[in-house]
């Protein structure tokens, strides 16, 4: 029931939103819809672990062996919570943004993308998962192409085709697995039974799935679509892309790749971990060089996701716990960063760090909140990201799945230092120092921005100090998945 | 048998309609009535009521596969008549509309033969009955040089391929045990195949490859599709191509199914070439009409996947593909006919001027690209699924999927022109009936994409009575 509601509410409200021809009403309607989803998500959380309301299994296309099967386990709960929390934050934070043309369509498309994202996190049937995986892409394509920056059409096109290639390869893998299920069904439990059946085929099947997820996360070297797309899309969409959509890639690996193809995951683990750490260092180094705020945050996102992917392949309980909580943390933190970028862009019409300076003198509220969000990005203790990263590092270091765990940990640690460099550098150049002509008349936060940033900072500090509820939520899922991943042929 | 006879008779009726009345709308109405009648009698055949007690001497076999294929193709033709029928008048000055409709009915007669044949001679007859009216329709814009060139090219290449097919048939006759044309007797005792038999199969493969525009026999397609009047290109690229494919599958499954390992690799290479050439060349086109011609070659490549696997999924899939592909392409061509400028720039800004047209065009393009929620997705799914189920040719599946990603590029170029570029798209006058019908067809494409169960039920029951 609850999963169906989580998908249906944004879907129906989004479709209705196309017919609201007034921007103000559309904004209000979409905010209302997003709060409704948040309410349902919190309701679902309150129901505990084993309520029958947390799953639904409806017939869809029996001839193909696929059903509309959706369910909420611990990992699903946390990711749907992230989605449900993010969208109201995004809508409130970008309340003052103006969109040209038929702007009510913007809000409708955002709600449709929420429906698609929810569907990905809730699907318990492989073909349904594939459907939502693709469907999450279409509203984002139109959002970026209509309301993006100058080079939006090429950037979005590249993004779409890149992702589509990955998805199609994943489709081939899904069909292959389906053809080998004993009961000709796409249900996830049937796929779990395949661990005994598919032997050496796992070696190439792994790549069919992993390429799709690697493009989504993104993992070096399949990341080239990301900085351009993040830069060119409207900031609200960038928040959706980097806050929630990248988690689709991580989620895909944890739910659909690692437990179903454990031998392949183990065999290719070193290769993938190598790619991850190269990506982390590379992205951090490039971020240090960036002058454009958006691109800086984009590259920093690649580095953070790389660490999470590294921890997945470490196949330890600690690491996986870290991934679960860090997915939520990274979502909120990066949205916080994007809110600041959006603010700055709206006020000063520039994203170049070299053109800004001394904002703290004129906008102290903004400066304080941003510094806290940035410190969360660097994973300082007391922030939520510290909890996540500590668990991640712990997991990688104690990994028995690879013989290079020390190397990986050391290089990953290096990337943390690099992230401190570019984050603090950015804060110093943008907020501290002297004001220049552009920033001399900076205004401090408006009410809506204050509310969201305070909410985010509150979450950062709360989870940083008391992460137990979040960790408890995902404990069972982590156990199940690690057990499946440790299945040796 | 119902469909064959009724379509031939109605073709003659259409010719007389031309004498009786001059008004195009009356002729079109008669044609639509005839087509509905055709669908009805075909349905009666499906449910076992045969109107004509003619003994076909086993030369024709009216199984559910053939009759279902008929239904799908006739319904596609009905959509075609409703959407584009009135454009036939506008092809040329003093266009003999009734004769065009008559020719289309004769083509449908050939289609019914090709879907239900049981002997190679009937296949030949069906293919020729389809092709010859098409040569005429291609050249029907008599004052247009491109149309004349297209008709001559089509006629020469088509006749050549027919000659090749006859030689192949002769070889197969010679190679068969007791000298027979019946396709279910061709393969008997073919554990040790003779070179004559293989030569016959290859020649048939080449000639039918011509007809369905598989590479490397596709060179006539872009010029013919581009030169022919757009309204007839629409018919050729959809119903006719799908009909040839049904015949293709029928022949190779019944006739050469036993010797499949011999010719499978050859077909796989042809498929890969078709997918590659169709998709890559379409990327470089500047005219939407030519792009659609190359895209039809690429779609043919996907349909060839069914030929490689030839299992139950493949047969269901080819029917589903025929339905999805025909609906989407007929829709797109119907919109293309109304545009004044066939280049990509001609579509610039269409979303602002004609939002409904742009929206339905987008749905059709998404279906051709194989995006989930559209019928085209399930069609591609079936094709891929059928080959994966065989356990071999995985390289071909991955290649097909990469080519499908390439196809997204040129399909989305149209969407981009319509929505994201500024321009003044010139469109001919549209009636509300036309727009309403477009919405219905688009809704059908979406319905088949979300709830394909209705159609799939019928297809699955068919497979078990094959």
Contacts between the chains, C-beta under 8 A, distances in Angstrom:
chain1	res1	chain2	res2	distance
A	60	B	451	8.0
A	60	B	453	7.8
A	61	B	451	7.6
A	61	B	452	6.0
A	61	B	453	5.4
A	61	B	456	6.8
A	62	B	453	6.8
A	63	B	452	7.8
A	63	B	453	6.4
A	63	B	456	4.0
A	63	B	457	6.7
A	63	B	459	7.9
A	63	B	460	5.4
A	64	B	381	7.8
A	64	B	456	7.4
A	130	B	372	6.9
A	131	B	372	4.5
A	131	B	373	7.2
A	134	B	371	6.2
A	134	B	372	4.6
A	135	B	372	6.2
A	135	B	373	6.4
A	138	B	371	7.1
A	142	B	419	7.5
A	145	B	416	7.1
A	145	B	419	7.0
A	145	B	420	5.0
A	146	B	419	7.2
A	146	B	420	6.8
A	153	B	416	6.0
A	153	B	420	5.5
A	157	B	409	7.7
A	157	B	412	6.7
A	157	B	416	7.3
A	160	B	408	7.1
A	160	B	412	7.2
A	161	B	405	6.1
A	161	B	408	5.6
A	161	B	409	6.2
A	164	B	405	5.3
A	164	B	408	5.5
A	165	B	401	8.0
A	165	B	402	6.7
A	165	B	405	4.2
A	168	B	401	4.1
A	168	B	402	7.5
A	168	B	404	5.9
A	168	B	405	5.7
A	169	B	398	6.9
A	169	B	401	6.2
A	171	B	381	7.5
A	171	B	384	7.0
A	171	B	401	7.0
A	172	B	384	6.4
A	172	B	388	7.0
A	172	B	394	7.8
A	172	B	397	5.4
A	172	B	398	6.1
A	172	B	401	5.6
A	175	B	381	7.3
A	175	B	384	5.7
A	175	B	385	5.0
A	175	B	388	4.9
A	176	B	388	5.2
A	176	B	394	7.6
A	178	B	385	7.7
A	179	B	385	7.2
A	179	B	388	5.4
A	179	B	389	5.1
A	208	B	398	8.0
